[in-house]
């Protein structure tokens, strides 16, 4: 039977990489909490910037933070003012030199985190959950996704009893490891409680690169020399002559000359 496994963690090391790339022996706990604080600071401080994920690379005394956002103009600010403030805040938080990279998400409808956040924002504005689900699913499929599933759970519509509703289109093969499935979760803070939103988007399969079979080493074969061809090497020895060379003129023996006389 299937279990509720995180789709990204299930595929780590197979088709996905890690969002934090560093190694530590003794200070692992401190660096882990530092990563969590960096992500919390960015997502809370730039809540309206459409941030999907934050990647962190570490060197000895240097941290590279890559922010994937649908609205890079809000993150950068006028003349780069906001991104400089963000960099200084992260340097004070970590005590290391920080470099911030901004990457724009071209199609936010194909990013599961942004889709879940969009549905949660609509629920906070008291939009009908059925309408929000149908519109989000339709927009995602129009952008070229092969499948999408969105689930909302909580006191939907302000009802006394919480329940769960799901809308799905296409196929979402959660058990297929090579399937490129993006997953995102968000929460809507309403007056009658929290409503959770989960989104799965299937974009196709990521096939491993085929390995070329090892080719056997071919033994070197000497090309045969055609008969009668002149050799480029000089003849060895006093009496050796090159093949195909015209015979040298030899003096007639003295006995034959005396006989003619």
C-alpha positions in Angstrom: 0.0 0.0 0.0 1.1 3.5 -0.6 2.2 5.9 2.1 2.2 9.7 2.3 5.9 10.2 1.3 7.1 13.6 0.3 7.5 13.5 -3.5 10.8 15.5 -3.5 12.4 13.6 -0.7 11.4 10.3 -2.3 13.4 11.2 -5.5 16.5 12.8 -3.9 19.6 11.5 -5.4 17.7 9.9 -8.3 16.3 12.8 -10.4 16.5 15.7 -7.9 19.3 17.3 -6.0 19.5 18.8 -2.5 18.4 22.4 -1.8 21.2 22.8 0.7 24.7 21.8 -0.5 27.4 21.7 2.2 29.1 19.3 4.5 29.9 19.6 8.2 31.1 17.2 11.0 30.8 18.9 14.3 28.7 22.0 13.6 26.0 20.3 11.6 23.2 21.3 14.0 24.2 24.9 14.1 24.4 25.1 10.3 21.1 23.3 9.9 19.3 25.8 12.2 21.1 28.6 10.4 19.7 27.4 7.0 16.2 27.2 8.5 16.5 30.8 9.9 17.7 32.1 6.5 14.7 30.5 4.7 12.3 31.8 7.3 13.7 35.3 7.1 13.4 35.3 3.3 9.9 33.8 3.0 8.4 36.1 5.8 10.1 39.3 4.6 9.2 38.7 1.0 5.8 37.1 1.4 4.3 38.9 -1.6 7.2 38.2 -4.0 6.0 34.7 -5.0 9.1 32.8 -3.7 9.1 29.1 -4.6 12.3 27.8 -3.0 15.6 29.0 -1.5 18.8 27.1 -2.3 21.9 27.5 -0.1 25.5 26.6 -1.0 28.3 27.0 1.6 32.1 27.3 1.5 34.4 27.9 4.4 33.3 31.5 5.2 31.0 32.2 2.3 27.3 31.5 1.7 25.5 31.7 -1.6 21.7 32.0 -1.4 19.7 31.5 -4.6 16.1 32.7 -4.5 13.6 31.4 -7.1 10.8 33.9 -7.4 8.0 34.7 -9.8 8.4 38.5 -9.1 12.1 39.4 -9.2 11.3 43.1 -9.3 9.9 43.0 -5.8 13.0 41.1 -4.5 15.5 43.4 -6.2 13.8 46.7 -5.5 14.5 50.0 -7.1 18.2 50.1 -8.1 18.9 46.9 -6.1 18.1 48.5 -2.8 16.0 45.7 -1.4 18.4 42.9 -2.3 21.3 44.8 -0.6 19.2 45.1 2.5 18.4 41.4 2.3 22.1 40.6 1.9 23.1 42.7 5.0 20.3 41.1 7.1 21.5 37.6 6.1 25.1 38.5 6.9 24.1 39.7 10.4 22.1 36.5 10.9 24.9 34.0 9.8 28.0 36.0 10.6 29.5 35.1 7.2 29.8 36.8 3.8 26.6 36.2 1.8 25.9 36.5 -1.9 22.3 36.6 -3.1 21.3 35.3 -6.6 17.8 35.9 -8.0 16.3 33.5 -10.5 13.0 34.3 -12.2 10.3 31.6 -12.6 9.0 32.0 -16.1 5.9 30.0 -15.7 4.5 30.2 -12.1 1.5 28.1 -13.1 3.8 25.1 -13.3 5.3 25.6 -9.9 3.5 23.6 -7.2 4.4 25.9 -4.3 3.2 29.0 -6.1 0.0 27.2 -7.2 -0.7 26.1 -3.6 0.0 29.7 -2.4 -2.4 31.1 -5.0 -5.2 28.9 -3.9 -4.6 29.7 -0.2 -4.7 33.4 -0.9 -8.0 33.0 -2.7 -9.4 31.2 0.3 -8.3 34.0 2.6 -10.2 36.4 0.3 -13.4 34.2 0.9 -13.4 32.9 -2.7 -15.4 29.6 -3.1 -12.9 26.7 -2.7 -14.5 24.8 -5.6 -14.1 27.7 -7.9 -10.4 28.3 -6.8 -9.6 24.6 -7.3 -11.1 24.4 -10.8 -9.5 27.6 -12.0 -6.1 26.6 -10.7 -6.2 23.1 -12.3 -7.4 24.5 -15.6 -4.6 27.2 -15.8 -1.9 24.6 -14.9 -3.1 22.2 -17.6 -3.2 25.0 -20.2 0.5 25.7 -19.5 1.4 22.2 -20.6 1.4 20.0 -17.5 0.7 16.3 -17.9 -1.3 16.1 -14.7 -2.2 18.1 -11.6 -3.8 17.4 -8.3 -4.8 19.9 -5.6 -6.2 19.1 -2.2 -7.7 21.4 0.4 -8.5 20.4 3.9 -10.1 22.2 6.9 -13.4 24.0 7.7 -14.2 24.6 4.1 -16.9 27.3 3.6 -17.0 27.9 7.4 -18.6 24.5 8.1 -18.5 23.1 11.7 -17.0 19.8 10.5 -13.7 19.9 8.7 -13.4 17.9 5.5 -11.1 17.4 2.6 -11.8 18.1 -1.1 -9.6 17.2 -4.1 -9.6 18.3 -7.7 -7.5 16.4 -10.3 -6.9 16.3 -14.0 -4.5 14.2 -16.0 -2.3 11.7 -14.3 0.0 12.0 -11.3 2.2 8.8 -10.9 3.5 9.2 -7.4 5.1 5.8 -7.3 7.2 6.3 -10.5 10.7 7.5 -9.4 11.6 8.9 -12.8 8.4 11.1 -12.9 9.1 14.8 -12.5 6.5 15.7 -9.9 6.6 19.1 -8.2 5.0 19.3 -4.8 4.0 22.4 -2.7 2.0 23.2 0.4 0.5 26.3 1.8 -1.9 27.4 4.5 -4.8 29.8 4.4 -5.4 31.7 7.7 -9.1 32.4 7.8 -11.4 33.7 10.5 -12.7 30.2 11.2 -9.3 28.4 11.3 -6.5 27.3 9.0 -7.1 25.6 5.7 -4.3 23.5 4.3 -3.6 23.4 0.5 -1.4 20.7 -1.2 -0.5 20.7 -4.9 1.1 18.0 -7.1 2.1 18.8 -10.7 3.3 16.1 -13.1 5.6 17.5 -15.8 6.7 14.3 -17.5 9.5 11.8 -17.0 13.2 12.5 -16.5 14.9 9.6 -18.3 18.5 8.7 -17.2 21.1 9.1 -19.8 21.8 5.8 -21.7 25.2 4.4 -20.9 27.3 3.6 -24.0 28.4 -0.1 -24.1 32.2 -0.6 -23.7 33.7 -1.1 -27.1 36.3 -3.9 -27.4 39.8 -2.8 -28.2 40.7 -3.6 -31.8 44.1 -5.2 -32.5 46.3 -3.2 -34.8 46.5 -4.9 -38.2 49.6 -4.1 -40.4 48.6 -3.2 -43.9 50.1 -5.6 -46.5 52.7 -4.1 -48.8 51.7 -4.7 -52.5 54.0 -6.8 -54.5 56.3 -4.8 -56.8 56.0 -1.6 -54.9 59.2 0.3 -54.3 60.3 0.4 -50.7 61.0 3.8 -49.2 63.7 2.4 -46.9 67.2 2.1 -48.2 68.4 -1.4 -48.9 70.3 -3.1 -46.0 73.6 -4.8 -46.7 75.9 -4.5 -49.6 74.2 -7.0 -51.9 70.6 -6.0 -51.1 68.5 -4.4 -53.8 65.1 -2.8 -53.6 62.2 -4.8 -55.0 61.1 -3.6 -58.4 64.3 -1.5 -59.0 65.8 -1.9 -62.5 68.8 -4.3 -62.6 72.2 -2.7 -62.5 74.3 -3.0 -65.6 77.1 -5.4 -65.1 80.4 -5.6 -67.1 80.6 -8.6 -69.4 83.2 -11.1 -68.4 86.6 -11.0 -70.1 86.3 -14.5 -71.5 83.3 -13.5 -73.7 85.2 -10.5 -75.1 88.2 -12.6 -76.1 86.0 -15.2 -77.8 84.4 -12.5 -80.0 87.8 -11.4 -81.0 
